[in-house]
């Protein structure tokens, strides 16, 4: 892969997450009564949401496409390392399922009882597992290449992202479920952005 193409793919790992969170924040602000601290992100795309098409297609699905493109830039940069090949596959699958999420809105209040709602639950859970795993699988080879600091960043951002799932099931934290969910995906997307910045900086040096 040519370096210019690789850099363009890597840059989507910065642009995609930023655009996603900006869009998510704007829609949450203009939707009267929506509380991002207590309400999940998927409710903005629920079947009865006034913004369902915007967040589903230009939020979830577009984010999935940028993760897919980033994964190919990631693979091109790291080339033949076995663990990083596994990380690439996890990223690629995570991006594919994030893309698919946009076509399966959750039911009203994201209480998923319909087939479409249940498919939303499944397809949104898969990237929430695979992308943190990609970060964790990357930790050791990234340590060997960039030093311990970057290995720690990869591993602990993956752990923090993964931990958000079980934490959301703690009943006493229900009022913070929206915030916890945002932190969960946020840690994964922060990892993608930091790796993108690092690779872009090295290839432009």
JOMO-V818586 format. One record per residue. N is the residue number from 1. OMEGA is omega in whole degrees, 0 to 359 (NA if undefined). Layout:
N:OMEGA + N:OMEGA
This chain:
1:179 + 2:184 + 3:180 + 4:178 + 5:178 + 6:181 + 7:178 + 8:178 + 9:180 + 10:182 + 11:177 + 12:176 + 13:174 + 14:185 + 15:185 + 16:180 + 17:179 + 18:180 + 19:181 + 20:183 + 21:175 + 22:180 + 23:180 + 24:181 + 25:181 + 26:181 + 27:178 + 28:180 + 29:186 + 30:176 + 31:184 + 32:178 + 33:180 + 34:180 + 35:184 + 36:179 + 37:185 + 38:187 + 39:183 + 40:180 + 41:185 + 42:180 + 43:174 + 44:178 + 45:181 + 46:187 + 47:181 + 48:179 + 49:178 + 50:183 + 51:188 + 52:182 + 53:181 + 54:184 + 55:181 + 56:184 + 57:182 + 58:176 + 59:185 + 60:184 + 61:179 + 62:176 + 63:178 + 64:179 + 65:180 + 66:176 + 67:177 + 68:182 + 69:176 + 70:183 + 71:179 + 72:174 + 73:177 + 74:180 + 75:181 + 76:183 + 77:185 + 78:172 + 79:199 + 80:179 + 81:186 + 82:181 + 83:180 + 84:171 + 85:176 + 86:179 + 87:177 + 88:180 + 89:179 + 90:178 + 91:181 + 92:179 + 93:177 + 94:178 + 95:180 + 96:181 + 97:175 + 98:176 + 99:182 + 100:181 + 101:184 + 102:181 + 103:179 + 104:178 + 105:178 + 106:179 + 107:180 + 108:182 + 109:181 + 110:169 + 111:195 + 112:180 + 113:179 + 114:178 + 115:180 + 116:179 + 117:179 + 118:176 + 119:175 + 120:180 + 121:182 + 122:185 + 123:178 + 124:179 + 125:185 + 126:178 + 127:178 + 128:176 + 129:189 + 130:183 + 131:173 + 132:177 + 133:177 + 134:178 + 135:182 + 136:177 + 137:182 + 138:192 + 139:185 + 140:179 + 141:177 + 142:174 + 143:181 + 144:184 + 145:188 + 146:180 + 147:187 + 148:183 + 149:182 + 150:175 + 151:178 + 152:179 + 153:181 + 154:185 + 155:187 + 156:174 + 157:176 + 158:179 + 159:181 + 160:179 + 161:180 + 162:184 + 163:183 + 164:181 + 165:178 + 166:181 + 167:181 + 168:181 + 169:176 + 170:189 + 171:183 + 172:181 + 173:182 + 174:182 + 175:182 + 176:186 + 177:178 + 178:179 + 179:181 + 180:178 + 181:179 + 182:177 + 183:180 + 184:178 + 185:180 + 186:179 + 187:178 + 188:181 + 189:175 + 190:177 + 191:179 + 192:181 + 193:181 + 194:177 + 195:178 + 196:178 + 197:183 + 198:180 + 199:180 + 200:180 + 201:181 + 202:183 + 203:179 + 204:183 + 205:NA
